[in-house]
């Protein structure tokens, strides 16, 4: 049984992660990950078939930082904001070094001149570890329910 303190710490970690993205503080996003962490976005179809194909794959914090640099300098898109929502956060297992966590998520997108809509939704399969006394993602696997994303998948999920 997971301690209430650890459950609270994990819930707070996920809330701070969503706030970072929703506030557009993308340069801070890699700090939620261990130096050698992996970050991957795939589809439910690929995940269930055991296929390693990914829409986005970052191996290490450096690749994540490069992704944010490209987002800030190279991508051109209509102004919009996102709202990340995480629910059903559940510890699947834990040992002295790692905590595996599963959750459901959805991301709403609001265009500056239009309505809000569901951008993506799905599940996450994460492995958390402690680095310098705080939780960090060691592995973040995001599984989208759909194999189509309406528009550019530029920002982190």
Backbone bond lengths (Angstrom), bond angles and torsions (degrees), N, CA, C in turn:
res aa  C-N    CA-C-N  psi(-1)  N-CA   C-N-CA  omega(-1)  CA-C   N-CA-C  phi
1 X - - - 1.441 - - 1.538 108.98 -
2 X 1.317 115.58 130.89 1.457 121.21 179.92 1.527 110.15 -75.13
3 X 1.313 115.93 137.75 1.468 119.64 -178.95 1.532 110.02 -68.57
4 X 1.330 116.66 149.25 1.476 120.08 176.23 1.533 112.45 -58.43
5 X 1.334 116.76 -34.37 1.466 119.55 179.10 1.526 111.28 -63.80
6 X 1.333 116.78 -43.62 1.465 120.03 178.70 1.524 110.62 -67.96
7 X 1.316 118.11 -40.23 1.463 120.65 177.35 1.526 110.88 -59.89
8 X 1.324 116.93 -43.59 1.465 120.62 178.09 1.523 110.64 -63.71
9 X 1.331 117.20 -43.77 1.461 121.68 -179.75 1.530 111.10 -60.79
10 X 1.326 116.55 -41.00 1.465 120.68 178.39 1.531 110.68 -67.16
11 X 1.322 117.48 -44.32 1.470 120.79 178.42 1.525 110.37 -60.14
12 X 1.321 117.04 -42.51 1.461 121.37 178.60 1.530 110.66 -65.15
13 X 1.317 117.82 -40.40 1.471 123.02 178.28 1.528 110.22 -59.26
14 X 1.322 116.85 -47.88 1.468 120.60 179.88 1.533 111.19 -66.01
15 X 1.318 117.87 -37.13 1.468 120.91 178.15 1.529 110.59 -66.08
16 X 1.322 117.92 -43.14 1.466 120.87 178.65 1.525 111.19 -65.89
17 X 1.319 117.12 -36.34 1.473 122.04 176.89 1.531 109.82 -60.88
18 X 1.330 117.59 -49.38 1.467 121.71 179.58 1.525 111.08 -62.75
19 X 1.321 117.48 -42.97 1.464 120.92 179.18 1.523 111.32 -61.01
20 X 1.308 117.70 -41.15 1.459 122.53 178.86 1.533 109.83 -57.51
21 X 1.321 116.37 -47.08 1.464 120.42 -178.89 1.521 111.63 -70.78
22 X 1.327 117.07 -44.77 1.462 120.69 -178.55 1.528 112.23 -65.45
23 X 1.318 117.11 -29.49 1.461 121.37 178.50 1.531 112.11 -84.13
24 X 1.340 117.01 -2.28 1.466 120.70 178.77 1.513 114.22 74.25
25 X 1.328 117.26 21.31 1.466 121.60 179.49 1.536 109.51 -90.00
26 X 1.324 115.21 57.59 1.462 121.33 -171.74 1.519 113.39 -63.70
27 X 1.328 117.70 -29.35 1.465 119.79 179.28 1.527 111.04 -64.68
28 X 1.333 118.25 -22.63 1.465 122.22 177.51 1.526 112.40 -83.58
29 X 1.323 117.54 -17.78 1.465 122.49 -174.84 1.530 113.58 -54.04
30 X 1.346 119.76 -46.41 1.477 118.35 -179.51 1.517 113.97 -60.56
31 X 1.336 118.15 -22.08 1.468 120.72 -179.21 1.525 112.94 -68.66
32 X 1.330 118.04 -11.95 1.457 121.54 176.13 1.531 111.42 -80.10
33 X 1.329 116.92 -3.19 1.460 122.40 -174.51 1.523 111.04 -117.49
34 X 1.328 115.80 148.75 1.460 121.06 171.17 1.529 107.87 -65.54
35 X 1.314 116.44 158.11 1.470 121.01 -176.68 1.522 112.80 -54.29
36 X 1.332 117.66 -39.78 1.472 121.18 -177.24 1.526 112.94 -105.12
37 X 1.321 117.18 23.89 1.467 121.86 -176.75 1.524 111.48 -69.60
38 X 1.339 114.43 159.72 1.464 119.89 173.00 1.526 108.89 -114.07
39 X 1.330 114.58 146.79 1.461 123.33 179.09 1.514 106.51 -134.88
40 X 1.317 115.03 123.27 1.462 119.02 -173.81 1.516 110.41 -140.85
41 X 1.335 116.39 137.74 1.458 122.55 172.69 1.517 107.00 -119.37
42 X 1.322 115.62 126.65 1.461 121.49 178.69 1.530 108.32 -138.13
43 X 1.317 115.91 -179.63 1.464 120.55 178.96 1.522 110.15 -101.65
44 X 1.307 115.32 159.53 1.466 121.01 177.09 1.534 109.79 -57.65
45 X 1.320 115.42 -42.65 1.463 121.01 -179.53 1.534 111.07 -57.63
46 X 1.321 117.96 -48.69 1.467 121.22 179.02 1.523 111.47 -66.91
47 X 1.317 116.63 -40.92 1.467 120.69 -179.08 1.533 111.08 -62.37
48 X 1.324 116.27 -47.24 1.470 119.73 -178.78 1.528 112.61 -67.52
49 X 1.331 116.47 -27.32 1.469 120.40 177.63 1.527 112.07 -86.02
50 X 1.342 116.56 -2.48 1.457 120.46 -179.74 1.517 113.22 72.11
51 X 1.331 117.08 21.52 1.466 120.94 -179.01 1.530 110.49 -85.46
52 X 1.323 117.57 139.09 1.466 120.54 -178.33 1.533 113.74 -82.64
53 X 1.333 118.29 3.70 1.463 121.21 -177.57 1.524 110.47 -61.78
54 X 1.322 115.16 137.58 1.462 120.40 -177.77 1.519 110.21 -132.83
55 X 1.330 115.69 146.48 1.457 120.87 171.48 1.522 109.96 -77.08
56 X 1.333 114.61 -36.50 1.461 122.25 175.51 1.522 107.44 -139.92
57 X 1.326 115.63 137.25 1.459 120.69 177.10 1.518 108.55 -142.08
58 X 1.304 116.82 123.72 1.461 122.71 174.81 1.519 107.63 -124.64
59 X 1.306 115.67 127.57 1.455 121.06 177.47 1.517 107.42 -113.65
60 X 1.305 116.25 97.24 1.454 121.99 -179.65 1.520 112.00 101.59
61 X 1.307 113.91 154.61 1.463 121.46 -176.91 1.532 112.08 -62.26
62 X 1.324 117.84 -31.29 1.466 121.50 179.28 1.523 112.06 -60.38
63 X 1.335 116.86 -42.25 1.468 120.17 178.06 1.522 110.52 -65.56
64 X 1.314 117.23 -34.77 1.466 120.69 178.09 1.529 110.19 -66.89
65 X 1.321 116.75 -41.60 1.463 120.78 178.03 1.532 110.76 -63.94
66 X 1.328 116.86 -39.88 1.468 120.63 176.69 1.524 111.01 -62.33
67 X 1.316 116.67 -39.32 1.470 120.91 179.21 1.527 110.45 -61.74
68 X 1.322 117.14 -41.73 1.460 120.75 179.56 1.531 110.51 -68.49
69 X 1.332 117.71 -39.29 1.470 120.24 176.39 1.521 110.48 -59.46
70 X 1.325 117.22 -43.59 1.469 120.82 178.57 1.524 110.47 -64.63
71 X 1.314 116.56 -40.65 1.460 120.98 178.91 1.527 110.42 -59.34
72 X 1.309 116.69 -43.62 1.467 121.34 -176.53 1.531 112.49 -75.42
73 X 1.339 117.54 -34.31 1.463 120.07 -171.53 1.524 115.36 -104.04
74 X 1.326 117.55 -32.76 1.464 119.18 -170.24 1.520 114.59 -107.36
75 X 1.306 117.82 -31.02 1.465 119.89 -175.95 1.525 111.18 -81.11
76 X 1.319 114.91 138.57 1.462 121.81 176.10 1.524 106.67 -121.32
77 X 1.325 116.24 127.33 1.460 119.94 -178.48 1.524 109.73 -155.38
78 X 1.313 115.07 160.21 1.462 121.54 178.75 1.528 109.37 -66.19
79 X 1.337 117.47 140.57 1.475 119.77 -179.98 1.532 112.10 -58.47
80 X 1.318 115.48 135.58 1.457 121.83 178.74 1.524 109.01 -162.24
81 X 1.321 115.58 167.40 1.463 121.67 176.42 1.526 108.85 -130.65
82 X 1.325 115.07 160.68 1.452 121.52 -179.52 1.518 110.13 -122.19
83 X 1.314 115.24 155.38 1.456 122.58 173.49 1.525 107.47 -131.36
84 X 1.331 116.57 107.54 1.466 122.92 179.71 1.524 109.58 -88.03
85 X 1.317 116.28 128.90 1.465 121.03 177.70 1.525 108.67 -124.85
86 X 1.303 115.28 131.03 1.456 121.90 179.56 1.523 108.14 -119.94
87 X 1.327 115.95 136.89 1.465 119.65 178.58 1.520 109.28 -142.79
88 X 1.304 115.06 169.85 1.453 120.49 177.21 1.516 113.70 58.16
89 X 1.326 117.06 34.27 1.464 120.66 179.87 1.519 107.86 -68.52
90 X 1.338 114.60 120.01 1.467 119.35 -174.75 1.521 110.34 -137.96
91 X 1.323 116.15 130.15 1.461 121.43 174.69 1.517 107.84 -75.50
92 X 1.333 116.44 122.66 1.461 120.68 177.98 1.521 111.58 -89.13
93 X 1.330 115.64 -38.34 1.466 119.33 177.92 1.520 108.72 -160.36
94 X 1.311 114.39 161.30 1.464 119.79 176.65 1.514 109.34 -152.86
95 X 1.331 114.03 147.96 1.457 120.66 172.02 1.524 107.03 -139.93
96 X 1.311 117.22 -167.17 1.464 119.96 -176.23 1.526 112.98 -64.59
97 X 1.343 118.13 -24.71 1.464 120.71 -174.26 1.528 114.68 -108.26
98 X 1.343 117.68 -31.25 1.462 120.78 -170.71 1.521 112.47 -137.38
99 X 1.333 114.14 155.95 1.456 121.81 173.07 1.519 106.21 -129.36
100 X 1.328 117.84 123.58 1.462 120.01 175.07 1.523 108.13 -95.82
101 X 1.325 114.32 133.12 1.455 121.71 -173.11 1.521 108.70 -131.92
102 X 1.319 114.69 139.76 1.459 121.54 176.66 1.526 107.80 -121.64
103 X 1.338 116.39 143.97 1.461 119.80 177.69 1.523 109.99 -151.88
104 X 1.318 114.84 169.29 1.459 122.19 171.17 1.523 106.45 -110.61
105 X 1.329 116.33 153.85 1.453 118.65 179.98 1.528 110.24 -149.71
106 X 1.308 114.46 159.90 1.461 121.52 168.61 1.518 106.94 -145.92
107 X 1.319 114.70 152.32 1.451 121.46 178.38 1.521 107.31 -127.38
108 X 1.326 115.84 121.10 1.457 121.36 174.76 1.519 108.04 -94.59
109 X 1.329 115.34 143.72 1.463 120.44 177.51 1.521 108.07 -119.95
110 X 1.319 116.46 133.05 1.456 121.75 177.25 1.524 108.14 -121.88
111 X 1.319 115.70 117.99 1.454 121.37 177.25 1.530 108.02 -77.79
112 X 1.318 117.41 149.88 1.462 120.01 -177.31 1.522 112.46 -63.42
113 X 1.309 117.69 -24.32 1.473 121.31 -178.80 1.526 112.33 -115.21
114 X 1.329 118.83 21.49 1.454 117.62 -175.40 1.503 114.32 -157.83
115 X 1.323 115.16 -170.39 1.465 120.65 -176.31 1.529 112.96 -78.52
116 X 1.308 114.21 171.00 1.463 121.20 173.75 1.518 109.47 -86.46
117 X 1.338 115.32 150.83 1.460 120.13 176.76 1.526 108.59 -149.35
118 X 1.328 115.67 160.01 1.465 119.91 175.68 1.524 107.37 -72.72
119 X 1.319 115.78 121.25 1.461 121.36 179.43 1.523 110.09 -84.71
120 X 1.331 116.64 -54.68 1.461 122.89 176.29 1.524 108.67 -150.03
121 X 1.330 115.21 160.69 1.466 120.86 171.47 1.524 107.65 -152.29
122 X 1.316 115.38 162.33 1.456 119.27 -179.48 1.513 111.51 165.97
123 X 1.332 114.66 -147.63 1.460 122.22 -176.94 1.520 109.66 -130.54
124 X 1.317 116.14 156.46 1.459 120.72 172.81 1.524 109.54 -121.14
125 X 1.301 114.98 146.30 1.465 123.04 176.12 1.524 105.43 -128.34
126 X 1.319 116.04 102.94 1.454 121.14 -170.29 1.519 112.00 -117.43
127 X 1.307 114.23 153.34 1.457 121.94 170.38 1.521 106.14 -122.82
128 X 1.334 115.96 121.33 1.457 122.41 179.50 1.519 109.77 -106.94
129 X 1.319 115.05 150.49 1.461 121.84 176.20 1.519 108.18 -141.44
130 X 1.314 115.92 168.37 1.456 120.37 174.75 1.521 109.04 -98.63
131 X 1.332 114.00 131.71 1.461 120.21 173.47 1.522 106.23 -135.60
132 X 1.317 116.06 124.87 1.460 121.45 -178.58 1.529 111.66 55.42
133 X 1.337 116.14 34.89 1.458 121.87 175.17 1.519 116.52 83.88
134 X 1.340 117.95 -0.80 1.469 120.35 -179.55 1.529 110.04 -124.70
135 X 1.333 115.08 157.32 1.453 119.73 177.71 1.522 110.68 -70.95
136 X 1.326 115.15 142.65 1.470 123.35 175.58 1.521 107.31 -141.89
137 X 1.308 115.76 152.19 1.456 119.36 171.53 1.520 108.85 -73.68
138 X 1.303 116.10 130.11 1.458 122.20 170.37 1.535 107.68 -94.14
139 X 1.327 114.50 -35.73 1.464 121.48 176.94 1.520 107.42 -147.97
140 X 1.324 116.34 132.57 1.476 121.08 175.56 1.520 106.86 -128.78
141 X 1.318 115.03 112.98 1.458 122.28 177.41 1.521 107.70 -111.64
142 X 1.320 115.98 117.73 1.458 122.56 179.87 1.520 107.59 -108.10
143 X 1.320 115.96 122.45 1.466 122.21 -177.69 1.525 108.06 -112.35
144 X 1.330 115.44 110.50 1.461 120.93 -179.59 1.519 110.17 -79.70
145 X 1.329 116.16 140.13 1.459 120.03 178.46 1.525 111.91 -67.10
146 X 1.303 117.26 -32.26 1.465 121.86 -178.45 1.521 109.73 -106.44
147 X 1.312 116.67 152.39 1.460 118.88 174.92 1.522 111.62 -91.92
148 X 1.323 116.16 0.95 1.461 120.55 177.24 1.512 110.15 -117.06
149 X 1.325 115.51 138.52 1.441 121.90 172.81 1.520 104.82 -115.72
150 X 1.324 116.22 128.45 1.460 122.17 -172.64 1.523 113.22 -53.89
151 X 1.303 117.30 -37.55 1.453 121.18 -176.68 1.530 108.88 -145.16
152 X 1.286 116.47 -170.47 1.453 122.93 -176.88 1.538 112.31 -51.21
153 X 1.310 116.14 128.20 1.465 121.81 174.22 1.528 106.15 -93.77
154 X 1.314 115.38 83.82 1.462 120.84 -173.32 1.518 112.60 -101.43
155 X 1.329 116.95 -45.49 1.454 119.15 -175.67 1.529 110.78 -83.19
156 X 1.310 117.30 155.73 1.470 119.47 176.07 1.531 110.73 -64.88
157 X 1.304 115.04 152.86 1.473 121.26 175.45 1.511 109.53 -106.52
